[in-house]
């Protein structure tokens, strides 16, 4: 399956762009802290989806999808922390939160698909 055509991969890339755009306005002292961690988490999601798609078995693919999902939940937590610290406003938080919810649904659907193939 070509991962570049998958909605789940495309939508998680959009999420990564949102993360990079939103963290530009974070305080400079967060460059090596929260900002860096958020970028790493966001990049991990589509990267693990891609890696999972090129694996030889459904079990291996599912493993990488679970890693991607874990990074997505990590990212969600980091955005809640950003909101708590007032690094992000409610409107931007809602936009990103909606994209995270979409990505969760897509990843969960993909995991369920591969579970039937095990």
C-alpha positions as CSV (number, residue, x, y, z in Angstrom):
1,X,0.0,0.0,0.0
2,X,1.4,3.4,-1.0
3,X,1.4,5.4,2.2
4,X,1.6,8.8,0.3
5,X,-1.9,8.3,-0.9
6,X,-3.4,7.5,2.5
7,X,-5.7,10.1,4.1
8,X,-4.2,9.3,7.5
9,X,-0.7,10.2,6.3
10,X,-1.8,13.3,4.5
11,X,-3.8,14.6,7.5
12,X,-1.0,14.0,10.0
13,X,1.3,16.0,7.7
14,X,-1.2,18.8,7.9
15,X,-1.1,18.5,11.7
16,X,2.7,18.7,11.6
17,X,2.5,22.0,9.6
18,X,0.0,23.4,12.1
19,X,2.5,22.5,14.9
20,X,5.4,24.2,13.2
21,X,3.3,27.3,12.4
22,X,1.8,27.6,15.9
23,X,5.1,27.1,17.8
24,X,6.8,30.0,16.0
25,X,5.2,32.4,18.4
26,X,6.2,30.4,21.6
27,X,8.7,32.1,23.9
28,X,12.4,31.8,22.9
29,X,13.2,29.9,26.1
30,X,10.9,27.1,24.9
31,X,12.9,26.4,21.7
32,X,14.8,23.5,23.3
33,X,11.9,22.6,25.6
34,X,8.3,22.3,24.8
35,X,8.6,23.6,21.2
36,X,11.2,21.0,20.3
37,X,9.3,18.2,21.9
38,X,6.1,19.2,20.1
39,X,7.8,19.2,16.8
40,X,9.4,15.9,17.4
41,X,6.1,14.4,18.4
42,X,4.3,15.8,15.4
43,X,7.0,14.5,13.0
44,X,6.9,11.1,14.6
45,X,3.2,10.6,13.6
46,X,3.4,10.6,9.8
47,X,6.9,9.1,10.0
48,X,5.8,6.0,11.9
49,X,2.8,5.6,9.6
50,X,5.1,5.6,6.6
51,X,7.5,3.1,8.2
52,X,4.6,0.9,9.2
53,X,3.3,0.8,5.7
54,X,6.5,-0.7,4.3
55,X,6.7,-3.5,6.8
56,X,6.2,-7.1,5.7
57,X,3.5,-8.1,8.1
58,X,0.2,-6.7,9.4
59,X,1.6,-7.2,13.0
60,X,4.7,-5.1,12.2
61,X,2.5,-2.4,10.6
62,X,0.2,-2.3,13.5
63,X,3.1,-1.9,15.9
64,X,4.2,1.3,14.1
65,X,0.7,2.6,13.9
66,X,0.5,2.2,17.7
67,X,3.7,4.2,18.0
68,X,2.2,6.9,15.8
69,X,-0.9,7.0,17.9
70,X,1.2,7.3,21.1
71,X,3.0,10.3,19.6
72,X,-0.4,11.8,18.7
73,X,-1.6,11.5,22.3
74,X,1.7,13.0,23.5
75,X,1.3,15.9,21.2
76,X,-2.3,16.5,22.4
77,X,-1.0,16.7,25.9
78,X,1.7,19.2,24.9
79,X,-1.0,21.4,23.4
80,X,-3.0,21.3,26.5
81,X,0.1,22.3,28.4
82,X,0.6,25.1,25.9
83,X,-2.9,26.3,26.5
84,X,-2.3,26.2,30.3
85,X,0.8,28.2,29.9
86,X,-1.0,30.7,27.6
87,X,1.5,30.0,24.7
88,X,-1.5,29.4,22.5
89,X,-4.9,31.0,22.4
90,X,-8.3,29.2,22.5
91,X,-9.0,29.6,18.8
92,X,-5.7,28.1,17.7
93,X,-6.0,25.4,20.3
94,X,-9.5,24.5,18.9
95,X,-8.2,24.3,15.3
96,X,-5.3,22.1,16.3
97,X,-7.4,20.0,18.6
98,X,-9.9,19.3,15.8
99,X,-7.0,18.2,13.5
100,X,-5.7,15.9,16.3
101,X,-9.2,14.4,16.7
102,X,-9.4,13.7,13.0
103,X,-6.0,12.1,13.0
104,X,-6.9,9.9,16.0
105,X,-10.0,8.7,14.1
106,X,-8.0,7.9,11.0
107,X,-5.2,6.1,12.8
108,X,-7.7,4.1,14.9
109,X,-9.5,3.1,11.7
110,X,-6.2,2.1,10.1
111,X,-5.2,0.1,13.2
112,X,-8.6,-1.7,13.1
113,X,-8.1,-2.5,9.4
114,X,-4.7,-4.1,10.0
115,X,-5.9,-6.0,13.0
116,X,-8.3,-7.9,10.8
117,X,-5.3,-8.9,8.6
118,X,-3.4,-10.5,11.5
